[in-house]
Amino acid sequence: MPEGLSPNAEKVFRAMKDAGIVGEEKMTDAQRITNMSKLPKAQCLAALQELEKKGYVKRRAREKSAGYYLIKTQ
């Protein structure tokens, strides 16, 4: 588990890792990640932003909704 993350960011990281959302081909949207992490959507989005700033998650803009995937799993 990465160090220095908030509890919500850890929960989102763990949910994404457990679901295998690693690499661009496994990218998924914030709604699915929210459902997996069982956090309120606003908290999940804040956690995704934190993970993105710290270099663990990549956000890719798409036509309907942005996609997210892990780029670091440690």
C-alpha positions as CSV (number, residue, x, y, z in Angstrom):
1,M,0.0,0.0,0.0
2,P,1.4,3.4,-0.9
3,E,2.4,5.6,2.1
4,G,1.1,9.1,2.7
5,L,-2.4,8.7,1.3
6,S,-5.6,9.7,3.0
7,P,-7.9,6.8,4.2
8,N,-10.3,7.4,1.3
9,A,-7.5,7.4,-1.3
10,E,-6.2,4.2,0.2
11,K,-9.7,2.7,-0.1
12,V,-10.0,3.8,-3.8
13,F,-6.5,2.5,-4.6
14,R,-7.2,-0.9,-3.0
15,A,-10.6,-1.1,-4.8
16,M,-9.0,-0.3,-8.2
17,K,-6.1,-2.7,-7.6
18,D,-8.4,-5.5,-6.5
19,A,-10.5,-5.0,-9.6
20,G,-7.4,-5.1,-11.9
21,I,-7.8,-1.6,-13.2
22,V,-4.2,-1.4,-14.1
23,G,-3.2,0.1,-17.5
24,E,-5.1,2.0,-20.1
25,E,-6.8,-1.0,-21.6
26,K,-8.6,-1.7,-18.2
27,M,-9.6,2.0,-17.7
28,T,-13.0,2.6,-16.1
29,D,-15.2,5.6,-15.1
30,A,-15.6,7.3,-11.8
31,Q,-19.1,5.9,-11.2
32,R,-17.8,2.3,-11.3
33,I,-14.9,3.2,-9.0
34,T,-17.4,4.9,-6.7
35,N,-19.5,1.7,-6.6
36,M,-16.5,-0.5,-5.9
37,S,-15.0,1.7,-3.2
38,K,-18.4,2.2,-1.5
39,L,-17.6,5.8,-0.8
40,P,-19.8,8.8,-1.6
41,K,-19.1,10.1,-5.1
42,A,-17.6,13.4,-4.0
43,Q,-15.2,11.7,-1.6
44,C,-14.3,9.2,-4.3
45,L,-13.6,12.0,-6.8
46,A,-11.4,13.8,-4.3
47,A,-9.5,10.5,-3.6
48,L,-9.0,10.0,-7.4
49,Q,-7.6,13.6,-7.6
50,E,-5.3,12.9,-4.7
51,L,-4.1,9.7,-6.4
52,E,-3.6,11.5,-9.7
53,K,-1.6,14.3,-8.1
54,K,0.7,11.7,-6.3
55,G,1.2,9.8,-9.6
56,Y,-0.7,6.6,-8.8
57,V,-3.7,7.1,-11.2
58,K,-3.9,8.5,-14.7
59,R,-7.1,10.3,-15.9
60,R,-7.9,10.1,-19.5
61,A,-10.6,12.4,-21.1
62,R,-13.1,10.5,-23.2
63,E,-16.3,11.4,-25.1
64,K,-18.9,10.8,-22.4
65,S,-16.9,10.5,-19.1
66,A,-13.3,10.5,-18.1
67,G,-11.6,7.1,-17.5
68,Y,-9.2,6.3,-14.7
69,Y,-6.6,3.6,-14.3
70,L,-3.7,2.8,-12.0
71,I,-0.1,3.4,-13.3
72,K,1.6,2.4,-10.0
73,T,0.5,-0.5,-7.9
74,Q,3.0,-0.1,-5.0
